[in-house]
């Protein structure tokens, strides 16, 4: 069996494990979100969303090292004689130090911003501070655990995530029940319970890694060259992390300042449902990413470039399978899911889905860039370009435009960044072809979008007089899956990809 075939099977197997994990988490998340929004109310739910966002803003400091840790451990495992224990230990030392720095920043700058600048009812400020403290501790605990999770991904042991998620689902369901019966301030109780979940999960992941991976036995490392290389990589990646933070939590805070916590709740609902759909694709990408890094490390550029195009295209088609019916039936899904739907949620969800579509086009390009390790020029150009979405959103809100323009600004610069990435990666990755990426990837995706949207719009028009909303949704869902599948096969795949699918189907029929 060829190496490429083994890699493809490993990706498929790991994707199935991650899908199993996602189904569990998504099912629990959808149920618990409905209960939590109803129990907390729109205002408290919005407070939790925006206050937790302050802590997430500081994650840009950790996000840079997270990417560095995953890249260096995975890259090391791709070598013939890896020394991954040094990389793991160095990463853990850096993350512990960073956790202390961020804790001090959050307790000073973050706490001041919460109590003096946020648009929160003074009556609920006490509870908001509890949320802030719990979110801070949760964040620091997760930060120290990043090297352990990076080792799981680098070793492609995705089954660990699946099994631990069963435990996570059971615990969260139990905690939701506690939230219903406890009389004390429910916002504070919810924040405390989420902290407990985080502590339990971090301990489990840590024990698993120490027992299964040799490099996860910590030793003090004094390798200045390794530290310098990792910190230099993280320093340049800081620009991209800053852009990501401003485009998510930064805009979320702008919404709070211009529109209040009610629309923070609406954005929170939109992001949660969008994240649930997006998680199916991220599972596939989590399985693909280590292969991109390892093939670059081993110099297998032909398979690497094929993986970049196919990974981008297949991840988009997976997302589109869930995105299309949700986009057409947004209001029905939100009303079915939630007891009280925050205003503007449906509009924001649609824009969130469009933004995710744009971001997916660059996921494999981003991973390939990290694999090269040569990210200085890339981050200066793409990072600074991406950051411009934040001031544009501020300008939109300042001019009195509605809340959805926060997403519109992000969508504009996401597409501009895609163009910049293609031209930069041409010089960073041997044999990378922009023409092949566009011809076999982007062009196929555009054709699938146009064909499926037109056909489903026609179906929607034919059943618009149908009074039964559930029946209407079921028809749209069935036709959407069928149309997406057919469109993908007819215009989304190359001739060689169609031949592979035919062979798979024929072999299954014979069996």
C-alpha positions in Angstrom: 0.0 0.0 0.0 1.4 3.4 -1.0 2.3 6.1 1.6 -0.3 8.5 0.1 -3.0 5.8 0.4 -2.1 5.1 4.1 -2.2 8.8 4.8 -5.6 9.1 3.2 -7.0 6.2 5.3 -5.6 7.7 8.4 -7.2 11.1 7.6 -10.6 9.3 7.0 -10.3 7.3 10.2 -9.4 10.3 12.3 -12.2 12.3 10.7 -14.7 9.7 11.7 -13.5 9.7 15.3 -13.8 13.5 15.4 -17.3 13.4 13.8 -18.4 11.0 16.5 -17.0 13.5 19.1 -18.8 16.4 17.3 -22.2 14.7 17.2 -22.0 14.2 21.0 -20.8 17.7 21.8 -23.2 19.4 19.3 -26.2 17.4 20.6 -25.4 18.4 24.2 -24.6 22.0 23.2 -27.8 22.5 21.3 -29.9 21.2 24.2 -27.9 23.0 27.0 -27.9 26.3 25.1 -31.6 26.3 24.8 -32.0 25.7 28.6 -29.2 28.1 29.5 -30.6 31.0 27.4 -34.0 30.4 28.9 -32.7 30.1 32.5 -30.3 33.1 32.4 -32.4 35.3 30.2 -31.2 37.4 27.2 -29.4 40.0 29.3 -27.4 37.6 31.5 -26.6 35.4 28.4 -25.3 38.5 26.7 -23.2 39.4 29.7 -21.6 36.0 29.8 -20.9 36.2 26.1 -19.2 39.6 26.2 -17.4 39.3 29.5 -16.0 36.0 28.5 -15.0 37.8 25.3 -12.7 40.1 27.3 -10.7 37.0 28.5 -10.7 35.6 25.0 -9.2 38.8 23.7 -6.1 38.0 25.7 -6.0 34.6 24.0 -4.1 36.3 21.1 -1.0 35.9 23.3 -1.6 32.2 23.7 -2.9 31.7 20.2 0.5 32.5 18.8 2.2 29.9 20.9 -0.6 27.3 20.3 0.1 27.4 16.6 3.8 27.3 17.3 3.5 24.3 19.6 1.4 22.3 17.2 3.7 23.1 14.3 7.0 22.3 16.1 5.8 19.0 17.6 4.2 17.8 14.4 7.2 19.0 12.3 9.5 17.1 14.7 7.5 13.9 14.4 7.8 14.2 10.6 11.6 13.9 10.8 13.5 10.6 10.7 15.0 11.1 14.1 12.6 13.3 16.1 13.5 15.0 19.4 10.0 15.9 20.4 10.5 15.7 24.1 12.7 18.9 24.0 10.0 20.7 22.0 7.2 19.6 24.3 9.1 20.6 27.5 10.2 23.9 26.1 6.6 24.6 25.0 5.3 23.8 28.5 7.8 26.1 30.1 6.8 28.9 27.8 3.1 28.3 28.4 3.4 28.3 32.2 5.3 31.6 32.1 2.7 33.1 29.7 -0.2 31.9 31.9 1.3 34.0 34.8 1.8 37.0 32.6 -1.8 36.9 31.2 -3.2 36.3 34.7 -1.6 39.6 35.8 -2.8 41.4 32.7 -6.4 40.2 33.1 -6.5 41.0 36.8 -5.3 44.5 36.1 -6.2 45.8 32.7 -9.1 43.4 32.0 -10.7 44.0 35.4 -10.5 47.8 35.0 -12.0 47.6 31.5 -14.9 45.5 32.7 -15.8 47.7 35.6 -15.3 51.1 33.9 -15.9 50.8 30.2 -18.4 47.9 29.5 -22.1 48.7 28.9 -23.5 46.5 31.7 -26.3 47.2 34.2 -24.7 48.1 37.5 -27.1 45.7 39.3 -25.5 42.8 37.4 -21.9 44.1 37.6 -21.2 41.8 40.7 -22.2 38.7 38.7 -20.2 39.9 35.7 -17.1 40.0 37.9 -17.7 36.4 38.9 -18.0 35.5 35.3 -14.7 37.3 34.6 -12.8 35.6 37.4 -14.0 32.1 36.4 -13.2 32.8 32.7 -9.7 34.0 33.7 -9.0 30.8 35.6 -10.4 28.6 32.9 -8.3 30.4 30.3 -5.1 30.0 32.3 -5.8 26.3 32.9 -6.4 25.7 29.2 -3.3 27.6 28.3 -1.0 25.4 30.3 -2.6 22.3 28.8 -2.0 23.3 25.2 1.2 21.3 24.7 -0.6 18.2 25.7 -3.5 18.7 23.2 -0.9 19.6 20.6 0.8 16.2 21.2 -2.5 14.3 20.7 -3.1 16.1 17.3 0.5 15.6 16.2 0.3 11.9 16.9 -3.1 11.8 15.1 -4.8 10.0 18.1 -8.2 11.6 17.5 -10.0 8.7 19.3 -8.9 10.3 22.6 -11.0 13.4 21.8 -14.0 11.2 21.0 -13.9 9.1 24.1 -13.3 12.0 26.5 -16.1 13.9 24.9 -18.6 11.2 26.1 -17.5 12.0 29.7 -17.7 15.8 28.9 -21.3 15.4 27.6 -22.4 13.5 30.7 -20.9 16.1 33.1 -22.4 19.0 31.2 -25.9 17.5 31.2 -25.6 16.9 34.9 -24.5 20.5 35.5 -27.4 21.9 33.4 -29.8 20.0 35.8 -28.0 21.7 38.7 -28.5 25.0 37.1 -32.3 24.4 37.0 -32.6 23.4 40.7 -30.1 25.8 42.3 -31.7 28.9 43.7 -28.5 31.1 43.9 -27.6 33.6 41.2 -27.7 31.4 38.1 -25.1 33.4 36.1 -22.5 33.0 38.8 -23.4 29.3 39.2 -23.1 28.7 35.4 -19.6 30.4 35.3 -18.4 28.2 38.3 -19.7 25.0 36.7 -18.0 25.8 33.4 -14.7 26.3 35.4 -15.2 22.9 37.0 -15.7 21.2 33.6 -12.6 22.8 32.3 -10.4 21.7 35.2 -11.7 18.1 34.9 -11.0 17.9 31.2 -7.6 19.4 31.5 -6.6 16.8 34.1 -7.9 13.9 31.9 -6.1 15.1 28.8 -2.9 15.5 30.8 -3.0 12.0 32.3 -3.7 10.5 28.9 -0.7 12.2 27.2 1.7 11.3 30.0 0.7 7.6 29.7 0.7 7.4 25.9 3.4 9.7 24.6 7.0 9.6 25.6 7.7 13.2 24.9 5.0 14.3 27.4 7.3 13.6 30.4 8.4 17.1 31.4 12.1 17.9 31.8 13.6 21.3 32.3 15.1 22.5 29.0 17.8 25.2 28.6 18.1 25.1 24.8 18.3 28.8 24.0 18.3 28.2 20.2 15.0 26.2 20.5 13.4 28.9 22.7 14.5 31.6 20.4 13.2 29.8 17.3 9.7 29.1 19.0 9.4 32.6 20.3 10.5 34.2 17.0 7.8 32.0 15.2 5.2 33.1 17.8 6.3 36.7 17.6 5.5 37.0 13.9 2.4 34.8 14.3 1.2 37.4 17.0 0.2 39.7 14.1 -2.2 37.1 12.7 -3.6 36.3 16.2 -4.2 39.9 16.9 -6.2 40.2 13.7 -8.3 37.1 14.6 -9.0 38.5 18.0 -10.1 41.9 16.8 -12.3 40.4 14.1 -14.1 38.3 16.7 -14.1 39.5 20.3 -13.0 43.0 19.3 -16.1 43.5 17.1 -18.2 41.8 19.8 -17.1 44.5 22.2 -17.8 47.2 19.6 -21.4 45.7 19.4 -21.7 46.1 23.1 -20.5 49.7 23.1 -22.8 50.7 20.2 -25.8 48.4 20.6 -25.8 46.9 24.1 -25.9 43.4 25.6 -29.1 42.3 23.8 -27.3 42.2 20.5 -24.3 40.6 22.2 -26.7 37.8 23.0 -27.9 37.7 19.4 -24.3 37.4 18.1 -23.6 34.8 20.8 -26.5 32.7 19.5 -25.5 33.1 15.9 -21.9 32.2 16.7 -22.8 29.1 18.7 -25.0 27.6 15.9 -22.4 28.6 13.3 -19.7 27.0 15.4 -21.7 23.8 15.7 -22.0 23.5 11.9 -18.4 24.6 11.4 -17.2 22.0 13.9 -17.9 19.2 11.3 -15.4 20.8 8.9 -12.9 21.6 11.6 -12.8 17.9 12.5 -11.8 17.2 8.9 -9.2 19.9 9.0 -7.8 18.7 12.3 -7.2 15.3 10.7 -5.7 16.9 7.6 -3.4 19.5 9.2 -0.8 17.1 10.7 -0.4 15.5 7.2 0.2 18.9 5.6 3.0 19.7 8.1 4.6 16.2 8.0 4.6 16.1 4.2 6.3 19.5 4.1 8.9 18.3 6.7 9.6 15.1 4.6 9.8 17.1 1.4 6.9 15.3 -0.3 5.7 18.5 -2.1 3.6 16.9 -4.8 1.3 15.2 -2.3 1.4 18.3 -0.1 0.1 20.6 -2.9 -2.6 18.1 -3.8 -3.6 17.9 -0.1 -3.8 21.7 0.1 -6.3 21.9 -2.8 -8.3 18.8 -2.0 -8.4 19.7 1.8 -9.8 23.1 1.0 -12.4 21.9 -1.5 -13.6 18.9 0.5 -13.9 20.9 3.8 -15.9 23.5 2.0 -18.3 20.9 0.5 -18.8 19.4 4.0 -19.6 22.8 5.4 -21.9 23.6 2.5 -23.9 20.4 3.1 -25.0 21.8 6.5 -24.8 25.5 5.7 -27.2 25.6 2.7 -30.4 24.3 4.5 -29.6 26.4 7.6 -29.2 29.5 5.5 -32.6 29.0 3.8 -34.4 28.0 7.0 -32.7 30.2 9.6 -35.8 31.5 11.4 -37.4 28.1 11.7 -34.3 26.5 13.1 -33.8 29.3 15.7 -37.4 29.1 16.8 -37.2 25.3 17.0 -34.0 25.5 19.0 -34.6 28.4 21.4 -37.6 29.3 23.6 -36.8 33.0 23.3 -34.9 34.1 20.1 -32.9 37.3 20.6 -33.7 39.9 17.9 -31.4 40.1 14.9 -30.2 36.5 15.5 -31.3 35.2 12.1 -29.7 38.0 10.2 -26.4 37.6 12.1 -26.4 33.8 11.7 -26.6 34.2 7.9 -23.7 36.6 7.8 -21.8 34.3 10.2 -22.2 31.4 7.8 -21.0 33.5 4.9 -18.0 34.6 6.8 -17.2 31.0 7.7 -17.4 30.0 4.0 -14.8 32.7 3.2 -12.5 31.6 6.0 -12.6 28.0 4.9 -11.1 28.8 1.6 -7.8 29.7 3.4 -7.6 27.0 6.1 -5.2 24.7 4.3 -3.2 27.7 3.0 -2.7 28.9 6.6 -1.6 25.4 7.8 0.9 25.2 4.9 2.3 28.6 5.8 2.9 27.5 9.4 4.5 24.3 8.2 7.2 26.3 6.3 8.2 28.1 9.5 9.1 31.1 7.3 6.2 33.3 8.3 7.6 36.8 8.7 6.6 38.3 5.3 3.3 36.3 5.3 2.2 37.7 8.7 3.2 41.3 7.9 1.1 41.3 4.7 -1.8 39.1 5.6 -2.0 39.9 9.3 -2.0 43.7 8.8 -4.5 43.4 6.0 -6.8 41.3 8.2 -6.6 43.7 11.1 -8.2 46.4 8.9 -11.6 44.7 9.3 -11.8 46.0 12.9 -11.5 49.8 12.1 -13.8 49.3 9.1 -16.4 47.8 11.5 -16.0 50.7 13.9 -16.5 53.1 11.0 -19.6 51.3 9.9 -21.1 51.4 13.4 -20.0 55.1 13.9 -21.9 56.0 10.7 -25.1 54.4 12.1 -25.1 51.2 10.0 -26.8 48.1 11.5 -25.1 45.4 13.5 -24.6 42.9 10.5 -21.9 45.3 9.1 -19.5 43.9 11.7 -19.6 40.7 9.7 -19.5 42.4 6.3 -16.2 44.1 7.2 -14.7 40.7 8.2 -16.0 39.1 4.9 -14.4 41.8 2.7 -11.0 41.5 4.3 -11.2 37.7 4.5 -11.5 37.5 0.7 -8.6 40.1 0.2 -6.5 38.0 2.5 -7.2 34.9 0.4 -5.8 36.6 -2.6 -2.7 37.7 -0.7 -2.1 34.2 0.7 -2.1 32.7 -2.8 0.6 35.0 -4.1 2.7 34.7 -1.0 2.6 30.9 -0.8 3.7 30.6 -4.4 7.2 31.6 -3.2 7.0 29.7 0.1 6.0 26.2 -1.1 7.8 24.4 -3.9 5.6 23.5 -6.9 2.6 25.4 -5.5 0.4 26.5 -8.3 -2.2 29.3 -8.0 -3.8 28.2 -11.3 -4.3 24.7 -10.0 -5.7 26.0 -6.7 -8.2 28.2 -8.5 -9.0 25.7 -11.4 -9.4 22.5 -9.3 -10.6 24.3 -6.1 -12.1 27.8 -6.1 -13.7 27.5 -9.5 -15.4 24.2 -8.6 -16.7 25.6 -5.3 -18.2 28.7 -7.1 -20.0 26.4 -9.6 -21.4 24.3 -6.7 -22.6 27.4 -4.9 -24.4 28.9 -7.9 -26.0 25.6 -9.0 -27.2 24.5 -5.6 -28.5 28.0 -4.6 -30.5 28.4 -7.8 -32.0 24.9 -7.6 -32.9 25.2 -3.9 -34.4 28.7 -4.5 -36.7 27.1 -7.1 -37.7 24.4 -4.6 -38.4 27.1 -1.9 -40.6 29.1 -4.3 -42.6 25.9 -5.2 -43.5 25.2 -1.5 -43.9 28.7 -0.2 -47.6 28.3 0.1 -47.2 25.3 2.4 -48.6 26.1 5.8 -46.9 23.3 7.7 -43.5 24.8 8.7 -42.1 21.5 9.8 -43.0 19.8 6.6 -41.5 22.8 4.6 -38.3 22.5 6.6 -38.1 18.7 6.0 -38.6 19.2 2.3 -35.9 21.9 2.1 -33.5 19.7 4.1 -34.0 16.7 1.9 -33.7 18.6 -1.3 -30.7 20.5 0.0 -28.7 17.4 0.8 -29.7 15.9 -2.6 -28.9 19.0 -4.6 -25.6 19.6 -2.8 -24.5 16.0 -3.4 -25.4 16.0 -7.0 -23.9 19.5 -7.6 -20.7 18.5 -5.9 -20.4 15.4 -8.1 -21.3 17.0 -11.4 -19.4 20.3 -11.2 -17.4 20.1 -8.0 -15.1 17.1 -8.7 -12.4 16.5 -11.2 -12.5 13.6 -13.6 -10.0 11.6 -11.5 -11.9 12.2 -8.3 -15.1 11.0 -10.0 -13.3 7.8 -11.1 -12.2 7.2 -7.5 -15.8 7.6 -6.3 -17.1 5.2 -9.0 -14.6 2.6 -8.0 -15.5 2.9 -4.3 -19.2 2.5 -5.1 -18.6 -0.4 -7.5 -16.5 -2.2 -4.9 -19.2 -1.7 -2.2 -21.9 -3.0 -4.6 -19.8 -6.1 -5.3 -19.3 -6.8 -1.6 
